[in-house]
Amino acid sequence: RVPAAKVVPGGEVVYEITFANTGDAPVTNVAIDNPVPPELTFVAVEGTPLTAVSVDGGQAYGALAELSVASADGQARPAQPADVTHLRWVLGEVEPGSSGKVAFKARVK
C-alpha cells in the first residue's frame, strides 16, 4: 500500500490503525474504537475482523445485522455498511514488544 496522493469522490481508500505495546508488561482489555470520517462511507473491514460497529455516532455498538436506523420516512430499517459511523476491534491482551494493525476500506463521498 502507498499513501493516497489524490482521491476523488467514489474512490476507495484503506485506513490502517497501528498499535504497539512498548512497555515491559502485557496490556489487557485492549480495544480500538475508530470513527469513520464523515467524508467517507464504510465499505468493509480488512484483515482482523471487527468486534462491533456503531450507526449512531458511537453511542451504542453491536453486530451490523442487529442494528437499525431510521429511514427517510422515520421508519426503522436494517442498518447497512453505509450507515456505520464507528468501528470497534476488541483485541484483548497485547504482549510486551508486540504490535499490529487493523484496517478498513472506505469510499469517498
GROMACS elastic network, one bead per residue, 0.5 to 0.9 nm:
[ bonds ]
;  ai    aj funct       b0    kb
    1     4     6  0.89110   500
    1    14     6  0.86600   500
    2     5     6  0.86274   500
    4     7     6  0.66573   500
    4    13     6  0.75066   500
    7    10     6  0.84049   500
    7    11     6  0.58883   500
    7    12     6  0.76081   500
    7    13     6  0.78303   500
    7   108     6  0.74288   500
    8    11     6  0.53720   500
    8    12     6  0.85169   500
    8   108     6  0.66569   500
    8   109     6  0.84492   500
    9    12     6  0.85248   500
    9   107     6  0.75643   500
    9   109     6  0.52303   500
   10   107     6  0.57724   500
   10   108     6  0.52124   500
   10   109     6  0.61716   500
   11   106     6  0.84319   500
   11   107     6  0.55847   500
   11   108     6  0.55347   500
   11   109     6  0.83504   500
   12    40     6  0.88831   500
   12    43     6  0.86021   500
   12   105     6  0.67561   500
   12   106     6  0.55365   500
   12   108     6  0.62302   500
   13    40     6  0.89487   500
   13   104     6  0.84079   500
   13   105     6  0.57130   500
   13   106     6  0.54659   500
   13   107     6  0.63337   500
   13   108     6  0.76290   500
   14    46     6  0.83188   500
   14   103     6  0.66842   500
   14   104     6  0.55762   500
   14   106     6  0.62919   500
   14   107     6  0.88404   500
   15   102     6  0.83417   500
   15   103     6  0.54088   500
   15   104     6  0.54153   500
   15   105     6  0.63590   500
   15   106     6  0.77108   500
   16   101     6  0.64114   500
   16   102     6  0.57740   500
   16   104     6  0.67804   500
   16   105     6  0.89619   500
   17    32     6  0.87259   500
   17    34     6  0.86245   500
   17   100     6  0.84945   500
   17   101     6  0.53972   500
   17   102     6  0.53334   500
   17   103     6  0.60729   500
   17   104     6  0.88214   500
   18    99     6  0.73675   500
   18   100     6  0.57602   500
   18   102     6  0.65680   500
   18   103     6  0.86092   500
   19    98     6  0.84791   500
   19    99     6  0.54524   500
   19   100     6  0.55032   500
   19   101     6  0.59820   500
   19   102     6  0.84356   500
   20    23     6  0.88820   500
   20    94     6  0.78864   500
   20    95     6  0.89714   500
   20    96     6  0.83524   500
   20    97     6  0.70144   500
   20    98     6  0.57728   500
   20   100     6  0.65116   500
   20   101     6  0.86876   500
   21    24     6  0.80406   500
   21    25     6  0.83286   500
   21    26     6  0.76110   500
   21    27     6  0.71396   500
   21    94     6  0.64604   500
   21    95     6  0.66588   500
   21    96     6  0.53210   500
   21    97     6  0.54530   500
   21    98     6  0.55944   500
   21    99     6  0.62686   500
   22    25     6  0.87912   500
   22    96     6  0.62195   500
   22    97     6  0.54461   500
   22    98     6  0.75864   500
   22    99     6  0.84864   500
   23    26     6  0.76793   500
   23    27     6  0.84188   500
   23    95     6  0.87789   500
   23    96     6  0.56407   500
   23    97     6  0.69724   500
   24    95     6  0.83687   500
   24    96     6  0.51365   500
   24    97     6  0.74140   500
   25    94     6  0.89299   500
   25    95     6  0.68334   500
   25    96     6  0.53331   500
   25    97     6  0.88791   500
   26    93     6  0.65279   500
   26    94     6  0.56495   500
   26    96     6  0.52840   500
   26    97     6  0.89140   500
   27    30     6  0.68208   500
   27    92     6  0.82155   500
   27    93     6  0.54938   500
   27    94     6  0.52239   500
   27    95     6  0.64736   500
   27    96     6  0.76030   500
   28    91     6  0.86270   500
   28    92     6  0.57087   500
   28    94     6  0.65239   500
   28    95     6  0.86421   500
   29    90     6  0.74957   500
   29    91     6  0.71740   500
   29    93     6  0.59693   500
   29    94     6  0.86064   500
   30    89     6  0.85765   500
   30    90     6  0.61318   500
   30    91     6  0.53206   500
   30    93     6  0.60522   500
   30    94     6  0.71373   500
   31    88     6  0.69890   500
   31    89     6  0.56160   500
   31    91     6  0.56253   500
   31    92     6  0.69696   500
   32    87     6  0.79623   500
   32    88     6  0.55777   500
   32    89     6  0.51625   500
   32    90     6  0.64147   500
   32    91     6  0.77421   500
   32   102     6  0.87842   500
   33    53     6  0.89931   500
   33    58     6  0.84959   500
   33    86     6  0.68451   500
   33    87     6  0.56484   500
   33    89     6  0.66183   500
   33    90     6  0.85827   500
   34    58     6  0.89660   500
   34    85     6  0.87311   500
   34    86     6  0.55439   500
   34    87     6  0.52247   500
   34    88     6  0.64718   500
   34    89     6  0.87036   500
   35    38     6  0.85634   500
   35    54     6  0.89836   500
   35    57     6  0.79055   500
   35    58     6  0.76783   500
   35    84     6  0.88354   500
   35    85     6  0.58552   500
   35    87     6  0.62477   500
   35    88     6  0.88792   500
   36    39     6  0.82782   500
   36    40     6  0.66376   500
   36    41     6  0.72931   500
   36    42     6  0.67277   500
   36    84     6  0.73331   500
   36    85     6  0.52166   500
   36    86     6  0.54471   500
   36    87     6  0.72941   500
   36   106     6  0.82064   500
   37    40     6  0.55280   500
   37    41     6  0.79742   500
   37    42     6  0.89981   500
   37    85     6  0.77670   500
   37    86     6  0.87823   500
   38    41     6  0.75128   500
   38    85     6  0.79127   500
   38   109     6  0.85518   500
   39   107     6  0.85608   500
   39   108     6  0.61245   500
   39   109     6  0.56749   500
   40    82     6  0.89567   500
   40   106     6  0.58833   500
   40   107     6  0.53893   500
   40   109     6  0.54324   500
   41    81     6  0.77945   500
   41    82     6  0.53215   500
   41    83     6  0.77421   500
   41    84     6  0.76566   500
   41    85     6  0.84882   500
   41   105     6  0.87337   500
   41   106     6  0.53046   500
   41   107     6  0.50761   500
   41   108     6  0.64315   500
   41   109     6  0.65198   500
   42    45     6  0.84063   500
   42    81     6  0.58666   500
   42    82     6  0.55235   500
   42    83     6  0.77276   500
   42    84     6  0.62512   500
   42    85     6  0.78706   500
   42   104     6  0.76005   500
   42   105     6  0.64366   500
   42   107     6  0.65319   500
   43    81     6  0.60914   500
   43    82     6  0.69197   500
   43   104     6  0.75366   500
   43   105     6  0.54115   500
   43   107     6  0.65804   500
   44    81     6  0.74893   500
   44   104     6  0.57940   500
   44   105     6  0.52666   500
   44   106     6  0.70410   500
   45    48     6  0.75185   500
   45    49     6  0.66548   500
   45    50     6  0.69109   500
   45   102     6  0.83145   500
   45   103     6  0.61167   500
   45   105     6  0.60309   500
   45   106     6  0.88665   500
   46    49     6  0.73435   500
   46   102     6  0.72903   500
   46   103     6  0.51867   500
   46   104     6  0.51044   500
   46   105     6  0.67808   500
   47   101     6  0.87186   500
   47   102     6  0.67114   500
   47   103     6  0.66294   500
   47   104     6  0.81818   500
   48    89     6  0.80465   500
   48   101     6  0.80865   500
   48   102     6  0.58444   500
   48   103     6  0.74198   500
   49    89     6  0.73543   500
   49   102     6  0.83840   500
   50    53     6  0.74594   500
   50    63     6  0.89204   500
   50    87     6  0.70232   500
   50    88     6  0.60020   500
   50    89     6  0.50233   500
   50    90     6  0.77697   500
   50   102     6  0.88207   500
   51    62     6  0.79300   500
   51    63     6  0.75633   500
   51    87     6  0.80870   500
   51    88     6  0.56912   500
   51    90     6  0.59450   500
   51    91     6  0.87915   500
   52    61     6  0.56797   500
   52    63     6  0.51690   500
   52    64     6  0.72632   500
   52    86     6  0.87317   500
   52    87     6  0.63589   500
   52    88     6  0.51863   500
   52    89     6  0.68888   500
   52    90     6  0.85311   500
   53    58     6  0.81393   500
   53    60     6  0.82322   500
   53    61     6  0.51983   500
   53    62     6  0.55780   500
   53    63     6  0.62093   500
   53    64     6  0.62538   500
   53    67     6  0.88631   500
   53    84     6  0.65005   500
   53    85     6  0.75659   500
   53    86     6  0.56965   500
   53    88     6  0.58551   500
   53    89     6  0.88565   500
   54    57     6  0.64679   500
   54    58     6  0.52860   500
   54    59     6  0.71227   500
   54    60     6  0.57989   500
   54    62     6  0.66016   500
   54    63     6  0.84195   500
   54    64     6  0.78361   500
   54    67     6  0.81496   500
   54    83     6  0.84301   500
   54    84     6  0.57532   500
   54    85     6  0.57055   500
   54    87     6  0.64708   500
   54    88     6  0.81611   500
   55    58     6  0.70394   500
   55    59     6  0.83559   500
   55    60     6  0.77287   500
   55    61     6  0.77205   500
   55    64     6  0.83768   500
   55    67     6  0.74933   500
   55    68     6  0.78705   500
   55    69     6  0.72799   500
   55    79     6  0.73775   500
   55    80     6  0.89243   500
   55    81     6  0.89989   500
   55    83     6  0.55662   500
   55    85     6  0.50860   500
   55    86     6  0.68765   500
   56    59     6  0.58680   500
   56    60     6  0.67366   500
   56    61     6  0.85070   500
   56    69     6  0.82117   500
   56    83     6  0.84952   500
   56    84     6  0.78490   500
   56    85     6  0.65572   500
   56    86     6  0.81873   500
   57    60     6  0.79848   500
   57    84     6  0.83841   500
   57    85     6  0.54374   500
   57    86     6  0.65161   500
   58    61     6  0.68620   500
   58    85     6  0.68761   500
   58    86     6  0.56876   500
   58    87     6  0.83375   500
   61    64     6  0.86694   500
   61    67     6  0.84168   500
   61    86     6  0.83941   500
   61    87     6  0.84331   500
   61    88     6  0.79494   500
   62    65     6  0.83214   500
   62    66     6  0.66340   500
   62    67     6  0.67191   500
   63    66     6  0.53654   500
   63    67     6  0.67115   500
   64    67     6  0.53483   500
   64    68     6  0.81911   500
   64    78     6  0.83656   500
   64    79     6  0.63550   500
   64    80     6  0.70962   500
   64    81     6  0.75250   500
   64    84     6  0.81783   500
   65    68     6  0.81547   500
   65    78     6  0.70781   500
   65    79     6  0.69432   500
   65    80     6  0.80879   500
   66    78     6  0.76336   500
   66    79     6  0.79106   500
   67    77     6  0.86856   500
   67    78     6  0.62178   500
   67    79     6  0.54884   500
   67    80     6  0.86883   500
   68    76     6  0.60549   500
   68    77     6  0.53689   500
   68    80     6  0.83364   500
   69    74     6  0.88851   500
   69    75     6  0.81516   500
   69    76     6  0.54064   500
   69    77     6  0.55643   500
   69    78     6  0.63967   500
   69    79     6  0.56250   500
   69    80     6  0.87973   500
   69    83     6  0.77766   500
   70    73     6  0.76042   500
   70    74     6  0.51495   500
   70    75     6  0.53240   500
   70    77     6  0.61005   500
   70    78     6  0.87035   500
   70    79     6  0.88213   500
   71    74     6  0.51823   500
   71    75     6  0.54068   500
   71    76     6  0.59703   500
   71    77     6  0.61699   500
   72    75     6  0.74585   500
   73    76     6  0.88090   500
   76    79     6  0.88764   500
   77    80     6  0.89941   500
   79    82     6  0.80511   500
   79    83     6  0.60470   500
   79    84     6  0.78440   500
   80    83     6  0.53942   500
   80    84     6  0.72174   500
   81    84     6  0.55184   500
   82    85     6  0.83824   500
   84    87     6  0.75439   500
   87   104     6  0.88993   500
   89   102     6  0.79216   500
   91    94     6  0.74407   500
   94    97     6  0.84644   500
   94    98     6  0.63003   500
   94    99     6  0.76735   500
   95    98     6  0.53714   500
   95    99     6  0.83896   500
   96    99     6  0.86546   500
